[in-house]
Amino acid sequence: MVPRFIRELIPRRETRTHLGAVVVALKSLTWMQWALFWSSWFAWACDAIDYVAVSFTVPLLSIQFGKSTNAITTAMTLTLLLRSVGAVIFGMMSDRFGRKWPLVVNLLICCVLELGSGFVDTFSQFLAFRALFGIAMGGIWGLSSSSALENLPVELRGLASGILQQAYVVGTIFSAVINLTLVAEHGWRLLFWTAAGITCFAAVIRSLVPESPFFLHVKEQEKAKGTNTSQNFLRQTREMLKLHWPLCIYAVLLMTGFNFLSHGSQACAYLDLYPTYLQVTKGFSDHDATVATIIGNCGAVIGGAIGGWLSQYIGRRLTIVSFVLLVGVFIPLWVLPSTFSPLSAGAFWIQFGVQGAWGVVPIQLAEMSPPAFRATFPGVVYQLGNMVSAASAQIEATGGDHLKTTIMKDGVLTVVPDYATVQAIFIGSVAAFLVVIAIIGPEKHGSNFGDETVDNTSQISRHEVDEKNIA
């Protein structure tokens, strides 16, 4: 007999969205729904601007503090490792007190720490600020995704998910523009100060947008039923973990695969080796490598929007599997050519596939999340997966130390690390893992957030009552 997770890979006909329904839903959106979505999108973009400020200024920071490149990247590693702490802290605050003010406070803390990073005089001070920034940064994604998606009609969730996720790519590109236009003339500190100002602006915008109507509605329902999760929230969390621990483990494994896929293929951060691969293994100039990565990022933005939109029709898991398989198909074009045009095309299609799959992530996590923890659960599992995958660049760099190839450089045959082969093997392995983990996982395509929130809260409350009776 065919397993259930295979039979349900394509969602039931009644949960699929027709194109006409998407158009009608777009026309029906209120200013409140637009404002909640785009203020959340902006917050997530600011997260990228703040984080990659270090990525783009590593050489300048090395000179400023008299440290090696590896020492400077320690700041990025600390940021990645501590993001899970922030996801727990700010996620629980949001699920208990609301979407608005926890996100505003979160953004303001990011602003202060980013500003402080631009004023430091010693490397120890810089590490301390970036470590604290990692905690603050960890809260942004979970709070932004819950605010952006929970208030939208079911018909728009997929498309909105894809657009929301690509805010990070847009933020990275924007940070690159600041770096190219201002840093060369005014120094590295200006990038951090500019990023802090933009983040403060995002906090002001979010403070002007009202609280999430969905959150307020759920709290009213809970109060009417006597199951207010704002009280005894830690106990509610323990009960959720007892009931949903297999889901939590699965979600962390899923996000580990996704983060390995993106970090192993993208050009969004200094620790990701794609630009290094183009310059070292293919002999590209810094300019050509930059242009190729921009082309790849364009594919990422387009792929993310299309992937999220498509998932509304064919389901979340099938969309993820389809785009990950697309990544596998274009690996040869990504690594085998030696000239600019085909390699740039390969970068475009690889990022189209990677971010097409990623475009489904916000809504897939939101729909599978225990409803009373829709800010905490997605944010924590996302950041735990990010933490596990932080070693992506080190894995690829170690592979390059063991696999060598030769290129003609300045008329001389030169032995260089074979990052092409390393990345092909790495991404192929991760893609295979992600296909399997996506297929066997749960999917609640088109679920009604409101109804399931009440049902889930009642389930936890009944579980508490049973334990008390037993006691």
N, C-alpha and C positions, 0 to 999 in steps of 0.2 A: 504493500500500500504506500502511496506517495505521502511523505511526511507533511504535517500540517503547515510548517513554515514555507514549504515549496508551493503547496496549494494556495496559500494566501499571499503569495508574492505579488500578484496583481490584485489591487483592492476591489471590493465589491462594486458593482455598477452604481449603486445608489450613493456611494461615497465619492465617486469621481466628479470632477468639475468640468462643465462644458465651457467653451470659449465665450459664449454669450453671457454666461453667469459671471465670468470675470469682469466683463465690460460693465454689466449692471452693478456689480459690487463696487467697482471703482467709482462709478457715478454717484453711488449712495454714501460714500465716505463723508463724514463730517469734518469740520476744521479741527476738532479735538483729536480724531483718529489720525489725520495727517500730521498734526503737531507732535503727537506722542511718537509716531513712527520716525519722523525725521529728526527730532531731538535725540532719540535713542541712536539713530544712525550716526549722527554727528559725534555723540559721545564715544562710540566705538571707533570712529575715524581718529578722534583725538588720542585714543589709546595707542594707536599705531604711530602717530606723529611723535608722541612722548617716548615710546620705546625705541624706535629706530634712530632717535637722535644720537644714541651711542654708536649704533652701527655705522652711520655715515661719518662719524668723526673719530674713529679709532686711530688713524695715523696722527691726527692732531693731538689727541689725548695722550698718545705715546710720547710725543715730544714734550707736552706740557708737564707730565708727571715723571718723565724719564723712565718709563716702564716699557717692557716688551709688549708686542701685540697680544700674546697669550695672557699676559697679566691683565691687560685692559679688558679682554673679553670675560675675565672673571666677574666683572660687574654685570654683564649680561646673563651669565650663568646664575648668579645670585638672584637676579630679577626673576628668571624663569622658575627657580626652585621655590621661591616664596609666594608665587602667585596663587597657589592652592590655599594658602592661609587666608589671603584676602578674599578668595571666593567663598570660603566658609563664613568669615566674619560678616561681610557685606551682604551675602546671600541670605543669611539668617535674619539680618536686620531688615532686609527688603520684604521677606516673607512674613515678618512679624509686624512691621511698622508702616509698610507701604513702599511703592515704587519710586515716588518722587524724591523725598528728602534724603533717603540713603544714597541715591545716585548723585544728588547735588553735593552732599558731603564728600562722597567718594571722589568726584571730579575736583573739588576744591583741595582735597588732600594731595591728589596727583599734581595739581597746579603748584602747590607750595613746595613739594619735593622736587619737581622739575625745575622750578625757579632756584631752589637751593643748590641743585646740581651745577648750575651755571655760576655759582659764587664760590665754590670750594677752592681751597689752595693746596690741599694735600690729597694724595691718592687714597689714604685711609678715609678721609672725609667723603670722597667721591663714592667709595664702596658702600659706606654707611647709608648715604642718601639713595643709592640705587637699590640697596637691599630693602629699605623701607618703601621705596617706590614700587618694588615688586609686590609687596603686600597690598598696596593701594590699587595697583593695576589689575590685580587678580579679581577684583569685584566688578569691574566695568562690564565685561561681556555678559555675565548672567543677568545683571540688572537691566542692561540695555535690551537684550533679547526678549526678556519677559515683558517689559514695557511696550516694546515695539509690536509684538505678535499677538498678545492675549486680547487686545481690543479690536482686532481686525476680523472681518467676516471670514468664515472657513474658506470661501472660494479664493481668497487672496493670500492665504498663509504661505503657500509654496513660493509664489513670486516674491512676496515680501521677504521671505527667508533668504532667498538668493541675493536680493539687493542689499539686505542688511549685512550679510557676511562679507560682501565685497567692499564695505566701508573701510575695512582694514587695508585693503590694497590701495584704495584711493588715498587714505591717510599716508601710506608709505610713499606714494608718488608725490604727494604734496610736500612731505618732509624732504624728499630728494630735490625738489625745485627750490626750497628754501636753502638747502645746503649748497646748491650750485650757484645761486644768485647772491646770497648774503654772506655765507661763511667765509668764502675766499677773501672777501674784502674786510670783514669785521671780526673774524675769529669764531671759534667753535662755541663760545659761550652764548652768542646771539641765537643760535639754533635752539638751545634749551630755553632761553628767555621767551623767544617767539612761541615755542610750543606751549609754554606755561600760560602765556596770554590767550592763546586759542582755546586751551582747556578751560580757563576761567570764563571765557565767553560762552562755552558750551554749558557750564554750570549755571550761568545767568539765564540762558535760554530755557534750560530744564526747569529752573525755579519759576519761570513765568507760565509754564504749562501745568494745568491742574493735575491732581492725583489721578491715577488710572481708574476709570469708572468700573472696569471689571474687578479690580481688587476691592474697591468699596462695596460692590454688589455681593461679592463672595463673603466678605466679612459680615455684611448684614444678614445673609442667609445663615451663616454659622451662629450668629448671635440669636437669631430667631429659633434655631434648633437646639440652642444650649451647648454647642460644640465649638466654641470660640478658640481657634488655635493660637491666638495671640497670648493666651494664658497657658502656662506650663509648656512653653514651646520646646524646651529641651526634652521633656518627656515625650512629646509628640514626635520629636526627631528620633528618639530611641525606638519608638514603636514603628516608625516608618522603616528604619533599618532592619528591624526584625521581620517585617512583612515583605520588604522589597530588596533584601541583600543580594539575591541573584541578579536582579536588574541593575543594581549599582555596579557589581563586578563586570557585567556585560558592557555597560556604558563606558566604563574606564577602558576596557579592552578596545572598544570601538574607537574611542577618541585617541587612544595610543596609536592605532593604525593610521588614523587620519592625520595626526600630527607628524608621524614619521613620513607619511606621503608628502606633506607640504614642505617640511623642513628639508627633506631629501631632494626636492626637485626645484624649489623656488629660488628667486633672487631677491627676496624681500629683506634679508638681513645679512650682516657680515659673516655670521657663522654658517650660513648656507653657502655651499661651495659652487653653485652654478657659475657666478662670474669668474671665480678662480679657475674652474674647469675650462672656460672659454679662453682665458688668457694663457694658462699654463699648458693645457693639453692641445688646444687648437691654435695657439699662437696669435690670438686676437689682441688688438690694441685695447687700452682701457676704454676709449671712446666707443669702439665697435661692440665691446662687451656690454657697455651701458645701454646702447641702442637696442641690442638683442634682448636684454632683460626688460626694457620698456615694452617692446613688442610682446614679450611673454606676459607681462602684466595686463596688457590690453586683452589678450585672450582670456586671462583670469576673470576680469570684470564681466566680459560677455558670457563666458561659460557659467559663472555663478548665477547670473540672472536667469539664463535659459534653464539651467539645472533645477533651480528652485521652482520655476514656472512649470516645467515638465512633470515634476513630482506630483503636482496636483492632479494630473491625468493618469499616470501609470503607476503611481505609488512611490513612497519614499525609498524603500529598499531597492526596488528595481531600477530606479533612477541612479542611485549610488553605484550599483553593480555595473550598469551600462556605461557610466562615465569613467569608472575605474578601468574597465576593459578597454575603453578608448585610449586611456593612458598607455596601457600595454601595447596597443597597436602602433602608437607613434614613438615608442622608445627608440627604434632603429633610426628614424629621421632626426631624433634628438641627439644622438651620439655618433652616428657613422659618418655624416658629411664632414668636410673640412673647410667649406666656404660659407660666407656670411648668409646668403639668401636661404639655402635649405636648413641651416641650423636655426635661423630665426623663425622659419616656418615650424620647425620641430618644437621650439620653445613656445610658440603661440598655441599649438595644439596640445602639448603636454599640459600647459597651464589651463587651457580650456577644459580639459578633462579633470584635472585635479580640483580646480575651483568649481567646476560643474557639480562634482560630487559634494564638495564642501558647502555649496549653496543650499543643500538639503539639511545640513546639520542643525541649524537653529530650530527649525520646525520639527525635525525628527526627535531631538532631545526634549523639546517643549511638550510634544504629544505623548512621549513615553514617560515623562516625568511624573512622579507622585504629585498630584495636583496642588497640595498645600505647600509644596516646596519647589515651585516652578522657577524661582530665582536661584535658590541654593543648589538644587540638583544639577541643572545644566552647567552652571558655572564651575562647580567643584569637579565634576567628571571631566569637563573640558580642560581644566588646568592640571588635573592629575595626569591626563594623557599628555599634555604639553611637557610636564616635568619628566615623565619617563622618556620622551623623545628628545630631550635636550641634548643627548649625546649623538644626534644624527651626524653633525659635521665631524665630530671626532671619529666616528665609525668610518665615514667616507675618507677622511684624511689618513687614517691608519691603513685603509685599503690601498690608497694611492702610494703609500710608502712601500708596499709590497708588490704592487703591479706597476710595471713601467712600460713606456712606449717611446718612440723616437719621432721628433719633428725637425723640420729644417728651419733653423733660426739664425738669421743673419748669415746665411750661406753655409752654416755648419750643422751637421746632424747632431742633435742634442737629445739626451735621454731625459725624459720628464715623467712625472706620475701619470698613470693612465686613468684619469678620473672618468673618462667616458665609459670604460668597462665597469669601473666601480659603481658609478651611478646607475648604469643599466641593470646590474645585478641587484643592487639595493632597492631600486624602485620596483623592479619586477617582483622581488620577494614580498615587499610590502603590499603591492597591489594584489597579489595572490591571497595574502592573509586577509586583506580588507574585503575582498569578494566573499570569502567564506564567512567571516564574522558578520557581514551585513546580511547575508542570506539567512543565516540561522537565527537572527535576532527578532525581537517583537516589532510590531508596527501598529499604531493606532491612527491610521490615516483618516483625517476628517473628523476626529473625535470632538465632542462638544465639551469645551473646557468647563463651562459652568456646571453642567449636570454631573460630570465626573468628580468635580471638586467636592460637591456635597456628599456624593456616594463614598468617596475615599475617606473623607473626614469621619463619616459615620462608621466606616469599617474600622478605623483606628480607635474610635471611641468605644465601639463594641468590644474590641480586643482588650482595652483597658478595663472595662467592666467585668469581662470574663476573668481577668487576672485577679481583680479584687475579690470576686466571688470565691475563686479557688483559695485565695489567701484566708 
